[in-house]
Amino acid sequence: MSRKERENMIQFLTTVEGMHERKLMLMTDADIEHIYTRVYSMHERN
């Protein structure tokens, strides 16, 4: 994952889910991508 993709995913998760950026920064790319995919799918349905 590129740095920009990671930044965009983190920004989405902090805005939509209210997650703390500090916590996300400690996660691996795979963890962030998994959470992002789950949240985005739920958000897209609504």
C-alpha positions as CSV (number, residue, x, y, z in Angstrom):
1,M,0.0,0.0,0.0
2,S,1.3,3.4,-0.8
3,R,1.8,6.1,1.8
4,K,-1.0,8.2,0.3
5,E,-3.5,5.2,0.4
6,R,-2.6,4.6,4.0
7,E,-3.2,8.3,4.9
8,N,-6.5,8.3,3.1
9,M,-7.7,5.2,4.9
10,I,-6.7,6.6,8.2
11,Q,-8.4,9.9,7.5
12,F,-11.6,8.1,6.5
13,L,-11.5,5.9,9.7
14,T,-10.9,8.9,12.0
15,T,-13.7,10.9,10.3
16,V,-16.4,8.2,9.9
17,E,-15.7,5.9,12.8
18,G,-14.2,8.3,15.2
19,M,-11.1,6.2,15.7
20,H,-8.0,7.7,17.2
21,E,-5.3,8.5,14.6
22,R,-2.5,7.5,17.1
23,K,-4.0,4.0,17.5
24,L,-4.2,3.6,13.7
25,M,-0.6,4.7,13.2
26,L,0.6,1.7,15.3
27,M,-1.3,-0.8,13.2
28,T,0.1,-2.7,10.2
29,D,-1.0,-1.9,6.7
30,A,-3.0,-5.2,6.6
31,D,-4.8,-4.3,9.8
32,I,-5.8,-0.8,8.5
33,E,-6.9,-2.2,5.2
34,H,-9.1,-4.9,6.9
35,I,-10.8,-2.3,9.2
36,Y,-11.2,0.1,6.3
37,T,-12.8,-2.5,4.0
38,R,-15.2,-3.5,6.7
39,V,-16.2,0.1,7.7
40,Y,-16.4,1.2,4.0
41,S,-18.7,-1.7,3.1
42,M,-21.0,-0.9,6.0
43,H,-20.9,2.8,5.2
44,E,-21.6,2.2,1.5
45,R,-24.8,0.2,2.3
46,N,-26.3,3.1,4.1
